[in-house]
Amino acid sequence: MWDCHAHLLDESLSSDLKETLEQAYTSGVRAIVCVTENTEEAERLLHLQETSEIWSAQPAAGLPTIFKCIGIHPTQAKLESVETLQRLVRENREKICGIGECGLDFTPRVLGAQPDEIKATQIAVFDAQIALARELDLPLNVHSRSAGHHVLDQLRRGGVHRAVLHAFDGRAHYAEMAAKEGFFFSIPPNIVRSSSFADLARRVPLESLLLETDSPALAPIAGERNVPANLMLACAAVAQMKSVSVETVIEVTSRNAASLFRRT
């Protein structure tokens, strides 16, 4: 299985990361896309020792392969960070599998007392990452909280359809239309307690679905730390929604991920 969206640099995973990854491998996870939220985190991810048993392109036995994906999260969007990200992506084009986590977040808590200004900054930073993805032919790993159709429209305007909408909380009919255009949607473990993700999994074709954990967020039990080993819960839930075997979901979503990120 592929975990297409996880925050492996998060502090809550740092103390037992190797054990967490070993558990993931035992559960069937063979690849994890590690995303970043800002340029400082991106630089840290890029400079991790590639010879280490965890971060190597050929990891030690019993560990999944980690693919690096760098970007600026909408809640951390700053115009002054764009140039740094562009440089990091261009200089490390062959070391990364995509750009992200990027996108829009229009929840009232994030927009605060200056919604128009914050929206404008998010849109500008997202546009820059869309343009960079198009320039370098890289996929996008996209955040779209309370901004589902806005994100899809912005991607379309930017001429990019090679993207995964992670934990998409927009209306399912927007996702159905987008899937026909080639967009992917990833399903997290909290599908077991989320009617909206269950509806998304039912209505979007399996050929347009990926699996993710968003570790350490979106755990199957609210408030608990999520880990990549929980990916199987998302997989099993999708299998149930689609009335197919777990093996079929693993095969199709893994093929989808390898195609999107162009990795084997």
KOLFIVEX-910893 format. One line per 10 residues: number of its first residue (from 1); for each residue x, y, z of N, C-alpha, C. Coordinates in steps of 0.2 Angstrom, whole numbers. Each point is the difference from the previous one (the first is absolute). Layout:
! KOLFIVEX-910893
NUM = X Y Z X Y Z X Y Z ~ ...
END
This chain:
! KOLFIVEX-910893
1 = 4 -6 0 -4 6 0 4 6 0 ~ -3 6 -3 4 6 0 -4 5 5 ~ 3 3 5 -3 5 4 3 7 -4 ~ -5 3 -3 1 5 -5 1 7 4 ~ -1 0 6 0 7 4 1 -1 7 ~ 6 1 3 2 0 7 5 5 2 ~ 0 2 6 4 5 3 6 -3 4 ~ 4 -4 -3 5 -4 4 5 5 4 ~ 0 6 -1 5 4 4 -4 3 6 ~ -6 -1 1 -4 3 5 4 -3 7
11 = 0 5 5 3 -2 6 -3 -6 3 ~ -6 -1 0 -4 -5 3 3 -7 -2 ~ 3 0 -6 2 -7 -3 8 -1 1 ~ 3 6 2 8 0 0 3 -6 5 ~ -3 -1 6 3 -4 5 0 -7 -2 ~ -5 -2 -4 0 -8 -2 -1 -1 -7 ~ 3 5 -4 -2 -1 -8 2 -6 -3 ~ 6 -3 2 2 -6 -3 -5 -6 2 ~ -2 0 6 -4 -5 2 -7 1 -3 ~ -2 6 -1 -7 1 -3 1 -2 -8
21 = 5 1 -3 1 -2 -7 0 -8 -1 ~ 4 -3 5 0 -7 0 -7 -3 1 ~ -4 3 4 -7 -2 1 -4 1 -6 ~ 1 6 -4 -3 1 -6 2 -5 -5 ~ 6 -2 -1 2 -5 -4 -3 -7 1 ~ 0 -2 6 -4 -6 2 -7 0 -2 ~ -3 6 1 -7 0 -2 -2 0 -7 ~ 6 1 -4 -1 -1 -8 2 7 -3 ~ 2 5 3 2 6 -3 7 0 -3 ~ 0 1 -6 7 -1 -4 3 7 -2
31 = -4 5 0 2 7 -2 -4 5 3 ~ 4 6 2 -4 5 4 3 7 -3 ~ -5 4 -2 2 7 -3 0 5 6 ~ 6 2 2 0 5 6 0 7 -3 ~ -5 4 2 -1 6 -2 3 5 5 ~ 1 7 -2 2 5 5 -5 6 0 ~ 1 4 4 -5 6 1 3 6 -1 ~ 6 1 0 4 6 -1 7 -1 -3 ~ 3 5 -1 7 0 -3 5 -3 5 ~ -1 2 6 5 -2 5 0 -8 0
41 = -6 -3 1 -1 -7 0 2 -3 -6 ~ -1 3 -6 2 -3 -6 8 0 -1 ~ 3 5 3 7 -1 0 3 -5 4 ~ -4 -1 6 2 -5 5 -1 -7 -3 ~ -6 -1 -4 -1 -7 -3 5 -1 -5 ~ 2 5 -4 5 -1 -6 7 -2 3 ~ 2 3 6 6 -1 2 1 -6 5 ~ -5 -4 1 0 -6 4 5 -5 -4 ~ 4 -3 4 5 -5 -3 -3 -5 -4 ~ 1 0 -7 -3 -5 -4 3 -7 1
51 = 6 0 4 3 -7 1 -3 -3 6 ~ -4 4 4 -3 -3 6 -5 -6 -2 ~ -1 -4 5 -4 -6 -1 -7 2 -1 ~ -2 6 2 -7 2 -1 -1 4 -6 ~ 4 5 -2 -1 4 -5 3 -1 -7 ~ 4 -6 0 3 -2 -6 -5 -2 -5 ~ 2 2 -7 -4 -3 -5 -1 -7 0 ~ 5 -4 3 -1 -7 1 1 -1 7 ~ -6 0 4 0 0 7 2 -7 2 ~ 1 -1 7 2 -6 3 -6 -5 -1
61 = 2 -6 0 -6 -5 0 -5 1 6 ~ -6 -1 -2 -5 1 5 -3 7 1 ~ 3 5 -5 -3 7 1 -2 2 -7 ~ -6 4 0 -2 2 -7 4 5 -3 ~ 0 1 -6 3 6 -4 -3 6 1 ~ 3 5 2 -2 7 1 1 5 -6 ~ -5 2 -3 1 5 -5 -1 7 2 ~ 4 5 -2 0 7 3 -5 4 -4 ~ -4 4 3 -4 5 -4 0 6 4 ~ 2 6 -3 1 6 4 -5 5 -3
71 = -2 4 5 -5 6 -2 -1 4 6 ~ -5 5 -1 -2 5 5 -7 -1 1 ~ -2 -2 6 -7 -1 2 -4 7 0 ~ -6 0 -1 -4 6 0 0 4 6 ~ 0 -4 6 0 4 6 7 3 2 ~ 5 -2 -4 6 3 1 3 4 -6 ~ -5 2 -4 2 3 -6 2 7 1 ~ 6 2 -3 3 6 0 3 2 -7 ~ -1 5 -2 3 2 -7 7 0 0 ~ 3 2 5 8 0 0 3 -7 0
81 = -4 -5 1 2 -7 0 0 -3 -6 ~ -3 3 -5 -1 -3 -7 7 -1 -3 ~ 4 5 0 6 0 -4 5 -6 3 ~ 0 -1 6 4 -5 3 -3 -7 -2 ~ -6 -1 0 -3 -6 -2 1 -2 -7 ~ 0 5 -4 1 -1 -7 8 -2 -1 ~ 4 3 3 7 -2 0 1 -7 2 ~ -3 -2 6 1 -6 3 -3 -6 -5 ~ -6 2 -3 -3 -5 -5 5 -1 -6 ~ 2 6 -3 4 -1 -6 6 -3 1
91 = 4 1 6 6 -3 2 0 -7 1 ~ -6 -2 3 -1 -7 2 -5 -4 -4 ~ -1 2 -6 -6 -3 -4 1 -8 -1 ~ 6 -2 0 0 -8 0 0 -3 6 ~ 0 4 6 -1 -3 7 -7 0 2 ~ -4 3 -3 -7 1 3 -5 -4 -5 ~ -6 -2 3 -5 -3 -4 -6 5 -2 ~ 0 6 3 -5 5 -1 1 6 4 ~ -6 4 0 0 7 3 -6 -1 5 ~ 1 2 6 -5 0 5 3 -2 7
101 = -4 2 5 -7 1 0 -1 7 -2 ~ -5 1 -5 -2 7 -2 -7 0 -1 ~ -3 6 -1 -7 1 -1 -3 6 3 ~ -6 -1 2 -4 5 3 -4 -2 7 ~ 0 4 5 -4 -1 6 -4 6 2 ~ -7 -1 -1 -4 6 1 -4 -1 6 ~ 2 -4 5 -4 -1 6 0 7 4 ~ -5 2 3 0 6 4 6 1 5 ~ 1 -5 3 6 0 5 6 2 -3 ~ 2 -2 -7 6 2 -3 -1 7 -3
111 = -5 2 -3 -1 6 -3 0 6 5 ~ -3 -1 6 0 4 6 -3 7 -2 ~ 3 5 2 -3 7 0 2 3 -7 ~ 4 -3 -4 2 3 -6 -1 -5 -6 ~ -6 -2 -1 -1 -6 -5 2 2 -7 ~ -1 6 -2 1 2 -7 8 0 -1 ~ 4 3 4 7 0 0 3 -7 0 ~ -2 -4 5 2 -7 0 -2 -4 -6 ~ -6 0 -2 -2 -3 -6 5 2 -6 ~ 1 6 -1 4 2 -5 7 -2 0
121 = 3 -1 6 7 -2 1 0 -8 -2 ~ -5 -4 3 0 -7 -1 -1 -1 -8 ~ -4 4 -3 -1 -1 -7 6 1 -4 ~ 4 5 1 6 2 -3 5 -5 1 ~ 1 -3 6 5 -5 2 -2 -6 -4 ~ -6 -2 0 -2 -6 -3 1 0 -8 ~ -2 6 -3 1 1 -7 7 -1 -2 ~ 5 3 5 7 -1 -2 2 -7 0 ~ -3 -4 5 2 -7 0 -3 -4 -6 ~ -6 2 -2 -3 -3 -6 4 1 -6
131 = 2 7 -1 5 1 -6 6 -4 1 ~ 3 -1 5 6 -3 1 -1 -8 -2 ~ -5 -2 2 -2 -7 -1 -1 -1 -8 ~ -3 5 -3 -1 -1 -7 7 1 -4 ~ 4 5 3 7 1 -3 4 -7 0 ~ 0 -3 5 4 -6 2 -3 -6 -1 ~ -6 0 -2 -4 -7 -1 0 -4 6 ~ -2 3 6 0 -3 6 -8 0 3 ~ -2 -6 3 -7 0 3 0 5 6 ~ -6 1 2 -2 4 6 -3 -4 5
141 = 2 1 6 -4 -3 6 -4 6 4 ~ -6 -1 -1 -4 6 1 -5 0 6 ~ 0 6 4 -4 1 6 -6 4 -3 ~ -6 -1 3 -6 4 -3 -5 0 5 ~ 2 2 6 -5 0 6 -5 6 -1 ~ -6 -1 0 -6 5 -1 2 4 -7 ~ 3 -3 -5 1 3 -6 1 -5 -6 ~ -4 -5 1 0 -5 -5 0 2 -8 ~ -6 4 -1 -1 2 -7 5 5 -2 ~ 2 4 5 5 6 -2 6 -3 -2
151 = 3 -5 4 6 -4 -2 0 -3 -7 ~ -6 -3 -1 -1 -3 -7 0 5 -5 ~ -3 5 1 0 5 -5 6 3 -2 ~ 4 1 6 7 3 -1 5 -4 -3 ~ -1 -7 1 4 -5 -3 -1 0 -8 ~ -7 1 -1 -2 0 -8 3 6 -3 ~ -1 6 3 3 6 -3 7 0 -1 ~ 4 -4 4 7 0 0 2 -6 -5 ~ -5 -4 -3 2 -5 -5 3 -6 3 ~ -1 -1 7 2 -6 3 -5 -5 2
161 = 0 -6 -2 -4 -5 2 3 -6 3 ~ 7 0 1 4 -5 3 0 2 7 ~ -5 -3 4 0 2 7 -4 -5 4 ~ 1 0 6 -4 -4 5 -3 5 5 ~ -6 0 1 -4 4 5 0 -4 6 ~ 4 2 5 0 -4 6 -5 2 5 ~ -3 -5 3 -6 1 5 -5 5 -3 ~ -2 -1 -6 -4 5 -3 -7 1 4 ~ -2 6 2 -6 0 4 -5 4 -4 ~ 1 1 -6 -5 4 -4 -6 -5 -2
171 = -5 3 -4 -5 -5 -2 2 -5 -4 ~ -3 -6 1 2 -6 -4 -1 1 -7 ~ -5 4 -2 -1 0 -8 5 4 -3 ~ 3 5 4 6 3 -3 6 -5 -1 ~ 1 -4 5 5 -5 -1 -2 -5 -6 ~ -6 -2 -1 -2 -4 -5 2 3 -7 ~ -2 6 -1 2 4 -6 8 0 -1 ~ 3 2 5 7 1 0 4 -7 -2 ~ -3 -5 3 3 -7 -1 0 -2 -8 ~ -5 3 -3 -1 -1 -7 5 4 -4
181 = 3 5 3 5 4 -3 7 -3 1 ~ 1 -5 5 6 -3 1 3 2 7 ~ -4 4 4 3 1 7 -1 -6 4 ~ 4 -1 5 0 -6 5 -3 3 7 ~ -3 -4 4 -2 1 6 2 -5 5 ~ 3 2 6 3 -5 5 -4 0 6 ~ -1 -6 2 -4 -2 6 4 -2 6 ~ -2 4 6 4 -1 6 -4 -5 5 ~ 4 -2 5 -3 -5 4 -6 2 4 ~ -1 7 1 -6 2 4 -7 -1 -5
191 = 1 -3 -5 -6 -2 -4 -5 -4 4 ~ 3 -4 5 -4 -4 4 -4 4 5 ~ 1 6 0 -5 5 5 -2 6 -4 ~ 1 0 -7 -2 6 -4 -5 -2 -5 ~ -6 2 0 -5 -1 -5 2 3 -7 ~ 3 6 1 2 3 -7 6 -3 -3 ~ 5 -3 3 5 -4 -3 -3 -7 -3 ~ -5 -2 4 -3 -7 -2 -4 2 -7 ~ -3 5 0 -4 2 -6 5 2 -6 ~ 5 3 1 6 1 -5 2 -7 -2
201 = 2 -4 4 2 -7 -2 -5 -4 -4 ~ -6 1 1 -5 -3 -4 -1 3 -7 ~ 0 6 0 -2 3 -6 6 2 -5 ~ 6 0 2 6 1 -4 2 -7 -3 ~ 1 -1 -6 3 -7 -2 6 -2 3 ~ 1 -7 1 6 -2 3 6 2 -4 ~ -1 0 -6 6 2 -5 2 8 2 ~ -3 3 4 1 7 1 2 1 8 ~ 1 -5 3 1 0 7 7 -2 2 ~ 2 3 5 7 -2 4 -2 0 7
211 = 5 -3 4 -1 -1 7 6 5 3 ~ -2 2 6 4 5 4 -1 -1 8 ~ 4 2 4 -1 1 7 0 7 2 ~ 4 4 -3 1 7 3 3 0 7 ~ 3 -5 1 3 -1 7 4 6 2 ~ -1 2 6 -3 -3 6 -7 2 1 ~ -3 4 -6 -7 2 1 -5 -5 -3 ~ -6 1 0 -6 -4 -3 1 -8 2 ~ 1 -1 7 0 -7 3 -7 -3 0 ~ -1 -6 0 -6 -3 0 -4 1 6
221 = 4 1 6 -4 2 6 2 8 1 ~ -5 4 1 1 7 1 5 2 6 ~ 5 4 -2 4 2 6 7 -4 1 ~ 0 -6 -4 6 -4 1 5 1 -6 ~ 6 -1 2 5 1 -6 -1 -5 -5 ~ 0 2 -6 -1 -4 -6 7 -3 -2 ~ 1 -6 -3 6 -2 -2 -1 -4 -7 ~ 5 -1 -4 -1 -3 -7 -3 -7 0 ~ 1 -4 6 -2 -6 0 -8 0 0 ~ -3 5 2 -8 1 -1 -2 0 -7
231 = 4 0 -5 -2 1 -7 -4 -6 -2 ~ 1 -6 3 -4 -6 -1 -8 1 2 ~ -1 4 5 -7 2 2 -3 4 -6 ~ 3 4 -3 -3 4 -6 -1 -5 -6 ~ 5 -4 -1 0 -5 -5 -6 -4 1 ~ -1 -3 6 -6 -5 1 -7 4 -1 ~ 0 6 2 -6 4 0 -2 1 -7 ~ 5 2 -4 -1 1 -8 -2 -6 -3 ~ 3 -6 2 -2 -6 -3 -8 -2 2 ~ -2 2 6 -7 -1 2 -4 4 -4
241 = 2 7 -1 -5 4 -4 0 -2 -7 ~ 5 -3 -3 0 -1 -7 -2 -8 -1 ~ -1 -3 5 -2 -8 0 5 -3 -4 ~ 6 1 1 6 -4 -3 5 -2 6 ~ 4 -4 -2 5 -3 5 5 5 2 ~ 3 -1 6 5 5 2 6 -1 -5 ~ 2 -6 -2 5 -1 -5 -1 5 -6 ~ -6 0 -3 -2 4 -6 2 8 2 ~ -2 2 6 1 7 2 7 1 0 ~ 4 -4 3 7 1 0 4 0 -6
251 = -2 -4 -5 2 -1 -7 -1 7 -4 ~ -6 2 1 -2 6 -5 2 6 3 ~ 0 1 7 2 6 3 8 1 -1 ~ 3 -6 1 8 0 -1 2 2 -7 ~ -4 -3 -5 1 2 -7 -1 7 -1 ~ -6 3 3 -1 7 -1 5 4 3 ~ 3 -1 6 5 4 3 6 0 -4 ~ 2 -6 -2 6 -1 -4 0 4 -7 ~ -6 0 -3 -1 4 -6 0 7 1 ~ -3 3 6 0 7 1 7 2 2
261 = 3 -3 4 7 2 3 6 -2 -5 ~ -2 -4 -5 5 -3 -5 5 -4 4 ~ -2 -4 4 5 -4 4 -2 -7 -1 ~ 5 -5 1 -2 -7 -1 2 -4 7
END
